[in-house]
């Protein structure tokens, strides 16, 4: 009886072929997703411009809402109903609205709705530069 010597097979690269296929599919996927994400931003949107002037020198109405949802109208604490009355008596319809960063969107929207009902169209929302 003759004993067969086992010969070593040369290394096959068949194990790398699925890896190459996966990398190729991932490359195609990210190329498509990148193109779709760029098309989300529309070209016809006009972004507002900002002028950094000092608030002390301007004749504008300042409305503050702090983290406790307290509303201040030119440094005077008022309620929402009082705010409507004061807005109706305004001669200058320029308003600067300052809201605390911890507020929810609903809290900010309630004040903006009061401004809209009183036909205040020139509203500046103040935020920090950070």
MMTF fields as JSON, N, C-alpha, C and O atoms, coordinates in Angstrom:
{
  "mmtfVersion": "1.0.0",
  "mmtfProducer": "UNKNOWN",
  "numBonds": 519,
  "numAtoms": 520,
  "numGroups": 130,
  "numChains": 1,
  "numModels": 1,
  "chainsPerModel": [1],
  "groupsPerChain": [130],
  "chainIdList": ["A"],
  "bondAtomList": [4, 2, 8, 6, 12, 10, 16, 14, 20, 18, 24, 22, 28, 26, 32, 30, 36, 34, 40, 38, 44, 42, 48, 46, 52, 50, 56, 54, 60, 58, 64, 62, 68, 66, 72, 70, 76, 74, 80, 78, 84, 82, 88, 86, 92, 90, 96, 94, 100, 98, 104, 102, 108, 106, 112, 110, 116, 114, 120, 118, 124, 122, 128, 126, 132, 130, 136, 134, 140, 138, 144, 142, 148, 146, 152, 150, 156, 154, 160, 158, 164, 162, 168, 166, 172, 170, 176, 174, 180, 178, 184, 182, 188, 186, 192, 190, 196, 194, 200, 198, 204, 202, 208, 206, 212, 210, 216, 214, 220, 218, 224, 222, 228, 226, 232, 230, 236, 234, 240, 238, 244, 242, 248, 246, 252, 250, 256, 254, 260, 258, 264, 262, 268, 266, 272, 270, 276, 274, 280, 278, 284, 282, 288, 286, 292, 290, 296, 294, 300, 298, 304, 302, 308, 306, 312, 310, 316, 314, 320, 318, 324, 322, 328, 326, 332, 330, 336, 334, 340, 338, 344, 342, 348, 346, 352, 350, 356, 354, 360, 358, 364, 362, 368, 366, 372, 370, 376, 374, 380, 378, 384, 382, 388, 386, 392, 390, 396, 394, 400, 398, 404, 402, 408, 406, 412, 410, 416, 414, 420, 418, 424, 422, 428, 426, 432, 430, 436, 434, 440, 438, 444, 442, 448, 446, 452, 450, 456, 454, 460, 458, 464, 462, 468, 466, 472, 470, 476, 474, 480, 478, 484, 482, 488, 486, 492, 490, 496, 494, 500, 498, 504, 502, 508, 506, 512, 510, 516, 514],
  "bondOrderList": [1, 1, 1, 1, 1, 1, 1, 1, 1, 1, 1, 1, 1, 1, 1, 1, 1, 1, 1, 1, 1, 1, 1, 1, 1, 1, 1, 1, 1, 1, 1, 1, 1, 1, 1, 1, 1, 1, 1, 1, 1, 1, 1, 1, 1, 1, 1, 1, 1, 1, 1, 1, 1, 1, 1, 1, 1, 1, 1, 1, 1, 1, 1, 1, 1, 1, 1, 1, 1, 1, 1, 1, 1, 1, 1, 1, 1, 1, 1, 1, 1, 1, 1, 1, 1, 1, 1, 1, 1, 1, 1, 1, 1, 1, 1, 1, 1, 1, 1, 1, 1, 1, 1, 1, 1, 1, 1, 1, 1, 1, 1, 1, 1, 1, 1, 1, 1, 1, 1, 1, 1, 1, 1, 1, 1, 1, 1, 1, 1],
  "groupList": [{"groupName": "UNK", "atomNameList": ["N", "CA", "C", "O"], "elementList": ["N", "C", "C", "O"], "formalChargeList": [0, 0, 0, 0], "bondAtomList": [1, 0, 2, 1, 3, 2], "bondOrderList": [1, 1, 2], "singleLetterCode": "X", "chemCompType": "L-PEPTIDE LINKING"}],
  "groupTypeList": [0, 0, 0, 0, 0, 0, 0, 0, 0, 0, 0, 0, 0, 0, 0, 0, 0, 0, 0, 0, 0, 0, 0, 0, 0, 0, 0, 0, 0, 0, 0, 0, 0, 0, 0, 0, 0, 0, 0, 0, 0, 0, 0, 0, 0, 0, 0, 0, 0, 0, 0, 0, 0, 0, 0, 0, 0, 0, 0, 0, 0, 0, 0, 0, 0, 0, 0, 0, 0, 0, 0, 0, 0, 0, 0, 0, 0, 0, 0, 0, 0, 0, 0, 0, 0, 0, 0, 0, 0, 0, 0, 0, 0, 0, 0, 0, 0, 0, 0, 0, 0, 0, 0, 0, 0, 0, 0, 0, 0, 0, 0, 0, 0, 0, 0, 0, 0, 0, 0, 0, 0, 0, 0, 0, 0, 0, 0, 0, 0, 0],
  "groupIdList": [1, 2, 3, 4, 5, 6, 7, 8, 9, 10, 11, 12, 13, 14, 15, 16, 17, 18, 19, 20, 21, 22, 23, 24, 25, 26, 27, 28, 29, 30, 31, 32, 33, 34, 35, 36, 37, 38, 39, 40, 41, 42, 43, 44, 45, 46, 47, 48, 49, 50, 51, 52, 53, 54, 55, 56, 57, 58, 59, 60, 61, 62, 63, 64, 65, 66, 67, 68, 69, 70, 71, 72, 73, 74, 75, 76, 77, 78, 79, 80, 81, 82, 83, 84, 85, 86, 87, 88, 89, 90, 91, 92, 93, 94, 95, 96, 97, 98, 99, 100, 101, 102, 103, 104, 105, 106, 107, 108, 109, 110, 111, 112, 113, 114, 115, 116, 117, 118, 119, 120, 121, 122, 123, 124, 125, 126, 127, 128, 129, 130],
  "secStructList": [7, 7, 7, 7, 7, 7, 7, 7, 7, 7, 7, 7, 7, 2, 2, 2, 2, 2, 2, 2, 2, 2, 2, 2, 2, 2, 2, 2, 2, 2, 2, 2, 2, 2, 2, 2, 2, 2, 6, 6, 1, 7, 6, 6, 7, 7, 7, 7, 7, 7, 7, 7, 7, 7, 1, 6, 6, 1, 7, 7, 3, 3, 3, 3, 3, 7, 6, 6, 7, 7, 3, 3, 3, 6, 6, 3, 3, 3, 7, 2, 2, 2, 2, 2, 2, 2, 2, 2, 6, 7, 1, 1, 7, 3, 3, 3, 3, 3, 3, 7, 6, 6, 7, 7, 2, 2, 2, 2, 2, 2, 2, 2, 2, 2, 2, 2, 2, 6, 6, 7, 7, 3, 3, 3, 3, 3, 7, 7, 7, 7],
  "xCoordList": [0.829, 0.0, 0.885, 1.872, 0.488, 1.283, 0.65, -0.554, 1.434, 0.95, 1.065, 2.113, -0.035, -0.047, 0.477, 0.093, 1.334, 1.817, 0.821, 0.432, 0.434, -0.486, 0.295, 1.286, -0.158, 0.489, -0.319, -1.55, 0.386, -0.289, -0.784, -0.079, -2.034, -2.601, -2.115, -1.873, -1.979, -1.629, -2.798, -3.95, -2.512, -3.519, -4.48, -4.06, -5.788, -6.807, -7.264, -7.344, -7.559, -8.068, -9.592, -10.176, -10.235, -11.697, -12.309, -13.451, -11.599, -12.118, -12.204, -12.98, -11.431, -11.438, -12.519, -12.873, -13.041, -14.022, -15.302, -15.779, -15.89, -17.07, -16.748, -17.583, -15.554, -15.173, -15.089, -15.533, -14.541, -14.469, -15.879, -16.143, -16.779, -18.163, -18.849, -19.549, -18.659, -19.287, -18.742, -19.511, -17.449, -16.848, -17.373, -17.661, -17.499, -18.021, -19.477, -19.844, -20.307, -21.703, -21.796, -22.635, -20.94, -20.926, -20.511, -21.067, -19.559, -19.124, -20.271, -20.493, -20.989, -22.133, -23.21, -23.784, -23.493, -24.513, -24.176, -25.036, -22.948, -22.589, -22.514, -22.737, -22.206, -22.226, -23.656, -23.884, -24.615, -26.02, -26.577, -27.253, -26.306, -26.803, -26.228, -26.935, -24.97, -24.358, -25.026, -25.179, -25.425, -26.088, -27.489, -27.912, -28.214, -29.566, -29.517, -30.363, -28.545, -28.463, -28.164, -28.649, -27.409, -27.111, -28.351, -28.456, -29.284, -30.477, -31.556, -32.568, -31.373, -32.376, -32.441, -33.529, -31.318, -31.281, -31.738, -31.178, -32.743, -33.288, -32.518, -32.048, -32.4, -31.654, -32.461, -31.878, -33.787, -34.621, -34.967, -35.76, -34.386, -34.664, -33.798, -32.582, -34.435, -33.702, -33.488, -34.451, -32.247, -31.934, -31.944, -31.533, -32.408, -32.446, -31.048, -30.129, -30.906, -29.64, -29.755, -30.844, -28.635, -28.616, -27.739, -26.644, -28.232, -27.432, -27.14, -28.054, -25.884, -25.496, -25.377, -24.271, -26.494, -26.532, -26.784, -27.28, -26.447, -26.721, -28.217, -28.854, -28.765, -30.189, -30.524, -31.665, -29.546, -29.809, -30.164, -30.924, -29.623, -29.806, -31.037, -31.351, -31.724, -32.867, -34.165, -34.251, -35.163, -36.474, -37.35, -38.224, -37.093, -37.828, -38.406, -37.953, -39.402, -40.01, -39.301, -39.089, -38.936, -38.252, -39.201, -39.774, -39.347, -40.167, -39.26, -38.621, -39.21, -38.389, -39.302, -40.381, -38.86, -39.519, -38.415, -37.534, -38.467, -37.378, -37.71, -38.731, -36.833, -36.986, -38.194, -38.601, -38.771, -39.982, -41.245, -42.336, -41.107, -42.201, -42.829, -43.992, -42.057, -42.511, -42.209, -41.108, -43.188, -43.039, -42.754, -43.417, -41.753, -41.391, -41.56, -41.091, -42.216, -42.446, -41.675, -42.089, -40.546, -39.647, -39.32, -39.505, -38.843, -38.407, -39.539, -39.272, -40.78, -41.929, -42.631, -42.992, -42.825, -43.463, -44.958, -45.667, -45.42, -46.831, -47.357, -46.594, -48.671, -49.305, -49.534, -49.274, -50.021, -50.264, -51.389, -51.316, -52.411, -53.509, -53.06, -53.472, -52.23, -51.705, -50.782, -50.713, -50.08, -49.185, -49.979, -49.545, -51.127, -51.973, -52.419, -52.416, -52.8, -53.234, -52.094, -52.293, -50.908, -49.76, -49.342, -48.933, -49.444, -49.07, -50.016, -49.593, -51.296, -52.256, -51.963, -52.255, -51.397, -51.125, -49.755, -49.38, -49.011, -47.674, -47.763, -48.594, -46.901, -46.781, -45.745, -45.968, -44.603, -43.536, -43.74, -43.767, -43.881, -44.186, -42.94, -43.026, -41.779, -40.551, -40.466, -40.572, -40.275, -40.214, -38.987, -38.696, -38.284, -37.191, -37.672, -38.072, -37.629, -38.105, -36.915, -36.125, -36.787, -35.663, -36.234, -37.032, -35.828, -36.333, -35.173, -34.097, -35.404, -34.407, -34.207, -35.153, -32.988, -32.684, -33.321, -33.424, -33.747, -34.341, -35.835, -36.446, -36.422, -37.852, -38.134, -37.282, -39.349, -39.795, -40.372, -40.663, -40.527, -41.026, -42.444, -42.797, -43.253, -44.633, -44.684, -45.55, -43.747, -43.719, -43.373, -43.96, -42.442, -42.047, -43.181, -43.456, -43.828, -44.915, -46.098, -46.759, -46.387, -47.519, -47.279, -48.198, -46.057, -45.747, -45.764, -46.254, -45.234, -45.242, -46.662, -46.938, -47.555, -48.95, -49.62, -50.423, -49.294, -49.836, -49.328, -50.082, -48.055, -47.5, -48.192, -48.481, -48.45, -49.1, -50.535, -50.978, -51.264, -52.642, -52.724, -53.731, -51.683, -51.66, -50.954, -50.586, -50.77, -50.219, -48.834, -48.524, -48.002, -46.601, -45.838, -45.76, -45.28, -44.613, -43.097, -42.396, -42.584, -41.131, -40.63, -40.514, -40.335, -39.911, -38.473, -38.139, -37.641, -36.251, -36.104, -36.392, -35.653, -35.396, -33.923, -33.041, -33.672, -32.311, -31.732, -32.39, -30.497, -29.809, -28.352, -27.9, -27.626, -26.203, -25.407, -25.914, -24.169, -23.317, -22.702, -22.151, -22.789, -22.154, -22.978, -22.6],
  "yCoordList": [-1.153, 0.0, 1.23, 1.342, 2.102, 3.297, 4.453, 4.683, 5.17, 6.316, 7.556, 7.856, 8.252, 9.455, 10.617, 10.822, 11.345, 12.58, 13.695, 13.945, 14.334, 15.441, 16.635, 17.066, 17.125, 18.316, 19.542, 19.533, 20.554, 21.794, 22.496, 22.656, 22.906, 23.668, 25.094, 25.608, 25.704, 27.113, 27.919, 27.502, 29.043, 29.901, 30.433, 31.015, 30.226, 30.753, 32.108, 32.328, 33.001, 34.328, 34.365, 35.448, 33.228, 33.193, 33.815, 34.272, 33.847, 34.43, 35.949, 36.543, 36.591, 38.049, 38.562, 39.739, 37.703, 38.141, 38.69, 39.728, 38.07, 38.674, 40.022, 40.927, 40.146, 41.413, 42.519, 43.638, 42.237, 43.223, 43.603, 44.774, 42.63, 42.918, 43.833, 44.768, 43.579, 44.406, 45.824, 46.781, 45.978, 47.317, 48.067, 49.261, 47.376, 48.007, 48.455, 49.545, 47.631, 47.997, 49.176, 50.058, 49.198, 50.331, 51.62, 52.682, 51.538, 52.705, 53.265, 54.476, 52.401, 52.841, 53.449, 54.483, 52.815, 53.313, 54.726, 55.607, 54.958, 56.276, 57.337, 58.518, 56.936, 57.895, 58.356, 59.538, 57.438, 57.79, 58.635, 59.634, 58.253, 59.008, 60.415, 61.361, 60.573, 61.902, 62.802, 63.997, 62.282, 63.07, 63.462, 64.593, 62.568, 62.872, 63.945, 64.839, 63.878, 64.854, 66.252, 67.226, 66.387, 67.695, 68.324, 69.55, 67.537, 68.065, 68.494, 69.056, 68.248, 68.64, 70.159, 70.711, 70.838, 72.297, 72.907, 72.621, 73.735, 74.359, 75.644, 76.34, 75.938, 77.111, 78.394, 79.478, 78.306, 79.503, 80.065, 81.002, 79.512, 80.013, 81.235, 81.198, 82.32, 83.528, 83.571, 83.631, 83.541, 83.59, 85.034, 85.931, 85.277, 86.648, 87.184, 86.426, 88.483, 89.12, 89.72, 90.073, 89.829, 90.302, 91.537, 91.574, 92.552, 93.738, 93.747, 93.675, 93.833, 93.807, 95.233, 95.765, 95.849, 97.186, 97.053, 96.029, 98.075, 98.077, 98.285, 99.083, 97.559, 97.666, 98.942, 99.402, 99.522, 100.7, 101.923, 102.784, 101.999, 103.188, 103.105, 104.068, 102.002, 101.856, 102.048, 101.743, 102.552, 102.736, 101.531, 101.618, 100.409, 99.185, 98.648, 98.985, 97.82, 97.163, 95.841, 95.06, 95.595, 94.356, 93.472, 93.897, 92.228, 91.248, 90.101, 89.469, 89.84, 88.766, 87.676, 87.956, 86.449, 85.343, 84.503, 84.005, 84.346, 83.65, 82.173, 81.688, 81.466, 80.021, 79.633, 78.471, 80.571, 80.293, 80.687, 80.697, 81.009, 81.406, 82.738, 83.004, 83.562, 84.898, 85.831, 85.809, 86.653, 87.554, 88.958, 89.448, 89.594, 90.974, 91.821, 91.449, 92.936, 93.873, 95.138, 95.897, 95.371, 96.497, 96.536, 97.56, 95.429, 95.277, 95.337, 95.45, 95.265, 95.256, 93.908, 93.494, 93.226, 91.918, 92.06, 92.838, 91.285, 91.36, 89.96, 89.0, 89.866, 88.603, 88.613, 89.615, 87.497, 87.407, 88.347, 88.944, 88.481, 89.385, 90.846, 91.646, 91.194, 92.56, 92.849, 93.976, 91.815, 92.002, 92.378, 93.238, 91.755, 92.097, 93.55, 94.243, 94.012, 95.399, 96.374, 97.399, 96.051, 96.949, 96.961, 97.998, 95.816, 95.75, 96.561, 97.135, 96.619, 97.403, 98.894, 99.639, 99.324, 100.753, 101.172, 102.336, 100.268, 100.602, 101.454, 101.212, 102.445, 103.234, 102.599, 102.447, 102.228, 101.595, 100.079, 99.506, 99.436, 98.01, 97.137, 95.981, 97.659, 96.871, 96.199, 96.862, 94.888, 94.133, 93.231, 92.571, 93.221, 92.271, 91.25, 91.605, 89.987, 88.902, 88.107, 87.604, 87.992, 87.298, 86.184, 86.444, 84.945, 83.795, 83.022, 82.924, 82.479, 81.664, 80.361, 79.828, 79.851, 78.658, 77.388, 76.397, 77.388, 76.188, 76.043, 75.042, 77.024, 76.973, 75.992, 75.721, 75.47, 74.584, 75.442, 76.623, 74.838, 75.549, 76.055, 77.136, 75.302, 75.728, 77.041, 77.881, 77.21, 78.444, 79.642, 80.714, 79.469, 80.543, 80.824, 81.977, 79.764, 79.936, 80.694, 81.426, 80.546, 81.283, 82.789, 83.553, 83.21, 84.644, 85.097, 86.184, 84.274, 84.638, 84.724, 85.556, 83.882, 83.95, 85.237, 85.825, 85.674, 86.941, 88.094, 89.01, 88.044, 89.082, 89.068, 90.124, 87.89, 87.781, 88.299, 88.984, 87.982, 88.455, 89.977, 90.566, 90.606, 92.059, 92.719, 93.892, 91.954, 92.457, 93.061, 94.08, 92.431, 92.809, 91.95, 90.73, 92.597, 91.843, 91.97, 91.128, 92.992, 93.194, 92.654, 93.396, 91.348, 90.689, 90.221, 89.581, 90.546, 90.053, 89.098, 89.453, 87.884, 86.907, 86.999, 86.848, 87.241, 87.437, 86.116, 85.37, 85.835, 84.634, 84.984, 86.067, 84.073, 84.334, 83.911, 83.204, 84.352, 84.028, 82.636, 82.128, 82.017, 80.716, 79.628, 78.458],
  "zCoordList": [0.0, 0.0, 0.0, 0.727, -0.822, -1.013, -0.231, -0.344, 0.549, 1.316, 0.448, -0.124, 0.373, -0.452, 0.365, 1.517, -0.241, 0.394, 0.117, -1.023, 1.166, 0.976, 0.455, 1.044, -0.607, -1.164, -0.754, -0.754, -0.418, -0.031, -1.273, -2.27, -1.159, -2.267, -2.164, -1.072, -3.274, -3.276, -2.75, -2.865, -2.188, -1.56, -2.615, -3.616, -2.379, -3.277, -2.772, -1.563, -3.672, -3.316, -3.316, -3.348, -3.283, -3.313, -2.058, -2.11, -0.945, 0.282, 0.226, 0.974, -0.637, -0.746, -1.69, -1.64, -2.54, -3.516, -2.874, -3.334, -1.846, -1.209, -0.546, -0.534, -0.005, 0.613, -0.43, -0.171, -1.579, -2.658, -3.115, -3.389, -3.198, -3.602, -2.584, -2.973, -1.307, -0.269, -0.324, -0.227, -0.476, -0.553, -1.774, -1.691, -2.901, -4.107, -3.914, -4.352, -3.267, -3.009, -2.039, -2.219, -1.012, -0.084, -0.785, -0.506, -1.675, -2.436, -3.272, -3.293, -3.948, -4.749, -3.854, -4.196, -2.705, -1.785, -1.31, -1.353, -0.86, -0.344, -1.438, -1.169, -2.657, -3.758, -4.036, -4.289, -3.99, -4.237, -3.102, -3.351, -1.861, -0.707, -0.691, -0.345, -1.054, -1.099, -2.119, -1.863, -3.249, -4.279, -3.827, -4.069, -3.183, -2.708, -1.639, -1.629, -0.736, 0.348, -0.18, 0.396, -1.218, -1.782, -2.405, -2.434, -2.899, -3.557, -2.571, -2.988, -1.279, -0.283, -0.166, -0.002, -0.244, -0.118, -1.438, -2.496, -1.359, -2.562, -2.878, -1.978, -4.166, -4.602, -4.498, -4.469, -4.442, -4.493, -3.117, -3.022, -2.045, -0.701, -0.445, -0.633, -0.014, 0.324, 1.827, 2.592, 2.248, 3.66, 4.146, 3.41, 5.376, 5.878, 6.174, 6.486, 6.074, 6.42, 7.811, 8.263, 8.47, 9.848, 9.929, 9.368, 10.635, 10.922, 12.407, 13.228, 12.745, 14.142, 14.662, 14.762, 14.989, 15.573, 17.06, 17.527, 17.785, 19.219, 19.442, 18.754, 20.41, 20.695, 21.459, 21.417, 22.157, 22.974, 22.131, 22.574, 20.936, 20.097, 19.204, 18.505, 19.212, 18.316, 19.082, 20.272, 18.391, 18.981, 18.615, 17.752, 19.29, 19.018, 20.324, 21.417, 20.173, 21.327, 21.568, 20.64, 22.816, 23.173, 23.988, 24.992, 23.521, 24.229, 24.64, 23.799, 25.94, 26.485, 27.034, 27.555, 26.911, 27.607, 28.227, 27.526, 29.555, 30.233, 30.42, 29.933, 31.131, 31.282, 32.135, 32.119, 32.874, 33.651, 32.884, 33.454, 31.606, 30.697, 31.105, 30.803, 31.785, 32.144, 30.985, 30.436, 30.61, 29.468, 29.986, 30.9, 29.383, 29.713, 28.462, 27.386, 28.601, 27.507, 27.855, 28.731, 27.168, 27.488, 28.987, 29.646, 29.502, 30.905, 31.92, 33.116, 31.487, 32.388, 32.266, 31.164, 33.385, 33.382, 33.078, 33.717, 32.081, 31.682, 31.398, 31.291, 31.279, 30.881, 29.364, 28.697, 28.833, 27.391, 26.957, 25.883, 27.773, 27.411, 27.46, 26.621, 28.421, 28.494, 27.307, 26.817, 26.859, 25.718, 24.474, 23.708, 24.259, 23.104, 23.163, 22.146, 24.344, 24.49, 24.206, 23.553, 24.696, 24.471, 23.004, 22.483, 22.341, 20.927, 20.06, 19.056, 20.433, 19.662, 19.745, 18.81, 20.843, 21.015, 20.489, 20.63, 19.897, 19.388, 18.129, 17.255, 18.054, 16.817, 15.909, 14.707, 16.493, 15.745, 15.809, 16.898, 14.669, 14.617, 14.563, 14.148, 14.971, 15.032, 16.394, 17.425, 16.4, 17.64, 17.617, 16.619, 18.73, 18.921, 19.941, 21.05, 19.56, 20.415, 20.898, 20.099, 22.224, 22.84, 23.711, 24.612, 23.443, 24.191, 24.801, 24.211, 25.982, 26.655, 25.89, 25.311, 25.884, 25.097, 25.65, 24.928, 26.899, 27.486, 27.177, 27.551, 26.502, 26.192, 25.066, 24.22, 25.08, 24.007, 22.868, 23.053, 21.717, 20.542, 20.779, 20.307, 21.494, 21.762, 22.538, 22.294, 23.477, 24.267, 23.395, 23.548, 22.5, 21.591, 20.596, 20.265, 20.128, 19.151, 19.717, 18.98, 20.997, 21.575, 21.504, 21.211, 21.769, 21.685, 20.228, 19.923, 19.331, 17.909, 17.357, 16.493, 17.842, 17.402, 17.88, 17.156, 19.094, 19.595, 18.728, 18.402, 18.359, 17.482, 16.117, 15.554, 15.599, 14.287, 14.34, 13.418, 15.407, 15.539, 15.617, 15.226, 16.114, 16.234, 15.05, 15.11, 13.978, 12.713, 12.863, 12.247, 13.685, 13.804, 12.803, 12.947, 11.791, 10.735, 10.775, 10.213, 11.42, 11.491, 12.833, 13.808, 12.868, 14.093, 13.904, 12.907, 14.866, 14.857, 16.032, 17.175, 15.741, 16.783, 17.166, 16.32, 18.418, 18.878, 19.368, 20.092, 18.969, 19.435, 19.657, 19.283, 20.26, 20.503, 19.269, 18.398, 19.213, 18.072, 18.183, 17.207, 19.353, 19.541, 18.92, 18.978]
}
